[in-house]
Amino acid sequence: MSTKSPPQLSHNDDGDAGAISSGTSSRRHPARLRVQESKAPANKGMQPTAANDAPRLMPGPFGRVVPKMDDRSVMTDHEKIQEMVRLKDQAPIAIEPARTALLIIDVQRYFARPDYPFAQVIGKLMPGATDGYFNRVRSRVLPNIEQLQHYFRSHHLPVVFCGAGSHLLDGRDLPEWLRGFDELGIQLLGCRVTPPVGTPSWQFEDRVAPLPGELVLNKTSSGPLASTKLDQILHNMGINSLVVCGLTTAVCVTQTARETADRGFRVIVVEDACTEMSEEMHRAALFAFSYVFGRVRTTADVVKLLANAIAEPQHARDARKDARA
């Protein structure tokens, strides 16, 4: 059976991200896990005919084609969870632009360029393993972060940067897992991987570098709340919603998104403004986050969501607040 191909977004050169519509309509989710179609046997009490040789299909979550709701008996457990997430995700996103910040995670030279120890260590172990990653960083992630920065800055909304690095030159202030990666770098390259704060490797990538006056924090952990006062700072600023992007999806980006969601922030992860070493890791991390913690949207969707919220009349915002109370 053939199905209609979903629309492609121009910002995606490799076909990963899907088209998403606003509001409560169905959407093709980016965090699609590519699994094989279910081959569950037909119900014993039904004799297949030409019209029902295969289950009736419907557009499913994350780009999958799944059986219609009355054919749940042929859905795998994973397909059922995907459908649950799709239905849950149709709820409107409540956001107040004036209380929303853009949070950019670890878009530093040593994560964004192949000529620094981070990529070199991986390349020593598996040559070519980072080629796709750096292509996505250049062609998709950085341009979309630039677009988000332009929108937030032009509307005087806060842009916050979190970087990763050691405060001590020898890296003794880093957790065990980062020190272990540094030891691997010393063995393979003769140098540590994690840079000290302020060194050229630690600096944010030039295309998306902070402007004077923008908040920049250094963390010595995967998520910022374990080693900074980011949550207290954001609460003091009156922020209650976060748009999160950066590098890399499965490690520091979704770790930050989960931590801040636990601290009471509404969180949106921007699927095409982050990436991972493989597309499969990227999708899996986004799916796990969207399961319970928050929402996953494209850059275009986030801009549209904020623009619509800014344009909404005050009486309509008041009515929505009263309805939620």
C-alpha positions, -999 to +999 in steps of 0.1 A: +000+000+000+014+034-009+009+064+013+012+101+005+046+115+012+046+142+039+056+178+029+093+186+032+107+217+049+132+237+029+155+241+059+162+204+061+187+191+036+186+155+047+148+149+051+148+145+088+124+172+101+088+169+093+061+195+085+042+207+115+009+226+116-001+250+143-029+247+167-046+213+173-042+198+138-023+166+131+014+170+126+044+151+114+067+149+144+105+151+140+113+125+166+102+096+144+118+063+153+123+042+122+109+008+131+096-018+108+058-022+101+040-045+125+034-080+111+009-091+137-015-118+125-051-109+116-079-116+140-088-153+139-125-145+136-121-124+104-115-139+070-095-114+049-110-102+017-097-081-011-109-050+008-093-060+041-062-079+033-042-052+053-053-031+082-068+003+074-041+029+079-040+065+091-012+091+094+005+084+127+028+102+151+063+111+141+057+104+104+046+067+109+016+052+092-003+032+119-036+013+120-067+033+125-080+035+160-104+006+156-075-016+145-055-012+177-051-050+180-024-049+152-004-020+167+028-027+185+033-013+220+056+014+206+031+024+180+005+028+207+028+051+227+035+071+196-002+075+190-007+086+226+020+112+223+005+125+190-029+129+206-014+146+237+006+169+215-025+184+199-032+205+229-025+243+223+008+256+236+003+284+262+031+309+259+037+345+270+063+360+247+073+386+273+081+358+298+099+336+273+137+332+268+158+316+241+183+292+257+213+283+235+233+253+248+270+246+241+272+260+205+309+264+211+338+261+186+348+227+199+313+213+193+307+232+161+340+227+142+357+195+132+393+208+138+390+207+176+398+177+200+361+167+205+358+157+168+393+145+166+390+119+194+358+105+178+376+104+144+405+085+159+382+058+171+359+058+141+370+078+110+341+096+094+317+092+123+312+130+127+309+139+090+271+140+090+269+157+124+291+187+112+272+189+080+239+193+099+255+218+122+266+240+093+236+236+070+207+234+095+215+241+131+235+273+129+212+290+104+181+282+125+197+294+157+205+327+138+169+329+128+157+324+164+183+349+177+171+375+152+134+371+162+141+372+200+165+402+198+142+422+174+114+417+199+136+425+229+132+390+244+161+375+264+188+353+247+208+332+272+239+312+265+252+282+284+287+268+276+306+238+289+342+241+302+364+237+332+373+265+355+406+248+365+432+244+338+437+207+346+400+200+346+398+186+381+365+205+387+348+184+360+326+153+368+340+119+364+325+112+330+340+144+315+374+137+331+372+102+315+367+118+281+396+141+287+418+111+296+409+095+263+418+127+246+452+127+263+458+091+252+448+096+216+458+133+209+480+143+238+455+169+250+423+173+269+389+175+251+370+199+275+385+234+272+391+257+301+367+287+302+378+316+280+402+296+257+397+297+219+381+263+219+356+273+246+343+304+227+309+303+212+307+298+174+311+332+157+279+330+137+258+328+169+280+345+194+265+365+223+260+402+219+272+426+246+249+425+276+235+390+269+237+365+297+265+338+294+270+310+319+296+283+321+285+248+333+307+219+344+279+194+339+256+182+311+227+202+323+232+238+337+211+234+369+237+210+384+265+236+383+249+271+378+221+292+392+203+295+359+169+286+373+171+312+400+183+338+374+154+330+351+128+331+378+142+365+390+138+377+354+102+367+354+107+339+328+083+310+328+089+295+293+120+284+275+129+278+238+159+254+239+184+247+211+220+239+207+245+209+208+240+181+212+204+168+213+208+136+233+232+150+259+232+186+270+201+200+250+175+176+263+192+173+297+188+211+300+152+208+288+143+181+313+159+199+342+142+232+335+109+214+330+113+199+365+118+234+379+085+246+366+093+261+332+073+254+300+099+241+276+100+238+238+129+221+221+136+233+186+141+202+166+159+218+136+181+240+158+199+210+174+214+178+162+232+147+174+260+123+161+233+103+143+198+111+132+185+081+151+199+094+184+184+128+176+150+114+170+151+091+200+161+120+223+133+143+210+107+115+213+117+108+249+114+145+258+081+150+240+067+119+258+061+138+291+084+168+296+074+194+269+070+201+232+092+197+201+087+222+173+106+235+143+121+270+141+093+282+118+067+269+142+083+287+172+085+320+154+049+316+143+038+307+178+054+337+193+042+360+165+006+349+170+009+353+208+023+388+204-005+398+180-033+383+202-055+411+217-052+416+254-089+406+260-083+373+243-053+366+265-073+375+296-101+351+285-076+323+280-062+328+315-096+329+330-105+296+312-074+279+327-080+292+362 
